[in-house]
Amino acid sequence: MIEGQFAAIAAVRAARSAIGAAVGAMEERLKERGRLIYAGAGTSGRLAVQDGAELMPTFSWPAERLVLLIAGGAEALISAIEGAEDEVEHAVALLHRHQVDEADVLIAVAASGTTPFTLGCLRGAKRKGTLTVGIANNANTPLLIEADHPIFLDTGPEPIAGSTRMKAGTAQRTTLNLLSSLLMIRLGRVYDGLMIDVRATNAKLAKRSERMLAHLTGRDSAEVKDALARSNGNVKLAMLLLKGCTLEDARRALDRAQGHLRAALALIS
């Protein structure tokens, strides 16, 4: 079983070109507006939803720019909902409810590449002009053939036949993590390997914000805390304040730089 996990990572490595191409296309679509949409059923759906949910606290990705579609709804996150993965009509209804359009990106995940709900999401989104990324563990399946950016993860048979939470799940989870993390880096939500857009929703994350800012600026604790208080906990704004900007000028620089701290620092210098 452990060897199978290594094989799953090797399958992701083999797909790195496809992953990189997908990230580039996603960045172009999402750098100004649009939503990131995840779709899947069963294990694949739960992995997709988990990846999406982590973007808000980790990178301050706006909740209004995230849509999580799982067959069977929220209950399917903790329970198996019989027959949910076959409900194409549910997929169509969800796309209509969320008004999916050409500004959005949809990541559809299905180990088999044939799951009706997931295919319904991908096909319906494509009709609306949405950029689609398909992740599957079987070659030449509809999900991969029809996606704008197919990512084939060649994990082979599972050590427990049909248990796609094993090798297939590991490869899917790793691929989703790469797609979203690389996208956030490309969109300026990481700086020098630091989660510069972290949302300080608890004491631990507030301390992390202080440590990041102290590390990046060399300022003492009192100055760092004051800057974070003035910027309402926004590390990027706080850093610009410590560089001598007013709050208004800092906001203007970040807006002009489309949220990229490095570019905003270049503007003020």
N, C-alpha and C positions, 0 to 999 in steps of 0.2 A: 504493500500500500504506500509506503514512504517513497519507494522508487517511482511509483505512479505520479506522485506529487512533483518530483523532479521532471518527469516527462511532460507534465502539464506546463511547467515554466518554460521548458524547451520549445513547446508548441507556440507559446506567446513570443518567444524570441524569434522564431521563424517567421512570425507575422509582423515583425516590427516595421517593415516598409509600409504595409497597409495601415498600420496604426498611425504612423507619422503622416501619411497622406490624409487620413481622416481628420487628424487634429488640425492640419493646415486649413482644410475646408471649413471645419467647425469655427475656427478663429475668424475667418473672413465673414462668416454669416452672423456671428455673435458679438463682434467687437463694438458694435454701437447699440444694437437692440436685439430683439428676438429672445426666444426661450429655449432652454435645454429640456428635452422631453425624453424620459426613459419608459420603455414598454417591455413587458414580459409576463410570463405565467410560471407558476410553481417556483422551483428553485431559482431559475433564471430571473424571474420577476422579482423575487425577494432580494437577490444580489443586486439587481439594477436599482431597485428602490433604495437599498442601503447606501449605495454609492452616491446617488443623488441627494439623499437626506444629509449626508456629511458635508456637502459643499457649502451650506449656509453657515454653520458655525466655524468651519475651517477657513473659508475664503470670503465670507460675507457675501456669497452669491445671493442676489435678491430673491426672496420667496416668490415674488410675482413673476420671476423669470425661470421658474422651475415647475415642471409638470411630471408627476409620477403616475404611470398607468400600469396597474397590475390586474390580471384577470381575477375576478372575484372580489375586487375592492380591498379595503383596509383589512377586513377579516382574514384575507388570504395570507397576510403577513405572519400569522401565528397558527393558522389552520389550513388543512387541505380542503379546498372547495371543489366538490365533485362536478365535473363537466365544465368548469369555468373556462378552461383553456380552449374549449371548442366554440365559445360564444363570439362569433364574428360581429353579430349585431351590437354586442356590448362595446366592442372596439370602435365601431362606427359612431355609436352614441357618445362615447367619451371624446372622440375627436371633434365632434360637433359642439359638445358642451364647452370644450376649452378653446374653441375657435382657432384651431391649429391652422397656420398659414405659411407663406413663403419666407417669413422672417425667422422661422424656427428651425431647430435641429432635433431629429428624433433618433435615439439609439435603441434599436430593437434587438433583444437577446433571446435566443432559443437554441438549446443544444442540438435538437433534431433539425432545425432550420425549416420546419414545416408546421409549427404550432399555429392553429387557425387564428386565435386571438391576436398573437404577435404579428402574424402576416397581415391580418386585417388592419392593425395599427399602421404598419409600414406602407401598405398599399393605399390606404386612405390618406395618409400624410403626403405621399408622393403626388397624389392627385391635386393636393392643395399647394404644391410647389415646395414643400418642406425638404430640406437636405436630410437624407437618411443614411444611417450607419447600421449595418447588419452584422451581428456576431453569432456565429454558429460553429458547431463541432463536427458537422457532416458536410462533405464537399458537394458542390453542384446542387444545392438545395434551393428552393424558391427564395428564401430569405437572403441568401448570398447573391443569387442571380439578379434579383430585383433591387437590391440596395444600391444607392449611389456609391457607397464605400463599403464593400464587403470585407469582413475580417474572418478568415477561416482558421480555426484553432484545431489542429490535427492531433487530438488527444487519443484517438483509437478506442478500443473496447475498454470498458471499466472493469476493475478487479471484482466488483459485484455487479453482475450484468444489469444494465439499465439504471444504475444508481448514479445519475449525472451530477449529484452533489459532490462527487469525488473528483476525478481528474478534470472533467468538463467544468465543474463548478470552480475549481481552483484557477483554471485558465481564464474563465470568464471574469472572475473577481479581479484577477491581476490585470487583465486587459481594460476593464472598466476603470480601475484605479489609474492606470497609465493615461487613458484617454482624458479623464477629467483633470488629473493633476497637471499634465502637459498643457491642456487647454487653459487652466488657471494661470500657469506660468506665462504662457504666450499673451494672455490678457492683462498682465501686469499685476496679478494678485499674489505674486511671490517676489521677494527682493533678496538677492544674495543668499538664497536657500532658506529664507525666513518667511513665516506666514504673516506677511505684513498687513494683510486684510483680516486677520483673526478678529472675531467678535468676542469681546471680553464679557461673557455671560456669567462668569463665576470668578471667585477669588483666584483660582489657579491661573485662569487665562488673563486676568488683570495683571498678575505678577509677570506672566510671560510677556505681555505688552511692554511692561516697564523694562524688563531685561533686554528685549530686542532693541528698544529705543536707546538705552544706555550703551549697548554694544555698538550700535550704528553711529552714535554721535559723540560718545566719550563724556557725556554730561553726567552730573551727579544726580542722586536719587531725587532730591528736592526739585531740581529743574525739570527732570523727566516727568514727575508726577504733576507738576504745574502745567506743563505743555499738554499732557493727556487730559487733564481736567478741562482746559480751555478748548480742546478739540473734541470733547465728549467721547474720549476713548479711541479716537481715530488715530492710529499710529502714523499713517502717511501725513496727515495734517500736522500732527504733533512734531514730526521731524522737520517739516518746513517751517514751523513756528520757531524751532530751536536754531534754524538757519537764518533767522532774522525777519521772516515774513510776518505780516499781519494775518489774521485769520481769513480776512476777505481775499487778500492776495494769494494765500495758500490754496484756497478753494478754487480761485480762478486759474492758477497754474495747473492744478490737478485736472480741472475740466479741459483745459487746452491740451494737456498731455493724455487725455482719455484714460485717466486713472493710473498711468504708468509713473511710478515714483522717480525712476531714473531720468525720464524725460522732463518731469516737473522740476527736478533739481537742476537740470541743464538750463531750463528756462529762467530760473531765478538767478543763476550765476552769470 
